[in-house]
Amino acid sequence: MTDEPREILNIDEAAELLGVSVKTFNKVLHSQSIPARKIGREWKFSRRALIDWVGNGKSEHFYRDSDNGEIDNGEKTPRRAGAWRVELD
């Protein structure tokens, strides 16, 4: 048997991949568009899709550009901070 990482992850494994608690991951799952499928009662995640999702994110979407909370497109967004750490194999 090889030590290759699994390609399909459950919620615990997905949270571990991103270096966050399951509670934090679950909050992000419900508030953002994470690539996932719910199969029965369980969420399933593609390892590669999660890594790509993190890599395609832009920090500018998470921080206010001015005092009134507006970003370039004029929409208001809440200020959020968080560190996502992904280990590539």
N, C-alpha and C positions, 0 to 999 in steps of 0.2 A: 504494500500500500504506500502511496506517495504522500508527502506532506504538503501537497498543493492546497491553497485556500479554496474553500467552497465558493461556488459561483452564485448560488441562491442562498440568501441569508434570512433568518428569522429576525424579529425585532431586537432581541438581545444581541445577536451577532452584528446587526447593522449599527446599533448604538456603540458597540465596542469598536467597530471599524472606524467610526467617526470620532471616537475618543470622548464620548459624552455619556451621561447616565441614561437609562431607559426612560426615566421621567422627562428629561430634557428632550430626548429624541421624539417621544410621543407628542410633546407640545409642538415641536417643529412639524411633525407629520400632519397634525391637524390644522396648522396655520400657514403652511407653505406647500408648494407643489413638488413634493418629493416623489421621484419615480418609484411606484410600488403597485402591488396587486394584493387584494384581499381574497384569500382562498379559504372558504369556509369561515372560520372564526379567526384565522391567523393572517397577519400581514407577511408578505414575502417581498424581498428586495434583491435586485441584481447588484452584485458587488461592483461591477464595472459601471453600471448606471449611477450608483451613488457617488463613486469617485468622479465621474464626469459631471454630475450635478454640482458637487462642491467646486470642482475646477472651473465651471462655467459661471459661477456666481460673481457678482461685482459688489465690492464693498460699498460703492456709492449708493446702492439700493437700500442700505441699512442705516445710513447716517444722514442727518439733516445737513443741508448745504447753507441754511440761513437760520436766523432766530425764529422765524415763523414756521419752520418745519417743512418748507417747500423744497422739492427737488426740481431738477431741470424741466420736467414735464408739467410742473405746476401742482402735482398731487401732493397731499399731505401724507406723511408716513410717520409712524411712531419711531422713536429712537430705540434702536436695539444694539446690543453688543454681545458678542459671544465668539469664542474661538473654536473653530472646527479643525481638528488635527486628523489628517488622513495619512496612514502609512502605506506607501506603495511597495509592492513586493518586487 
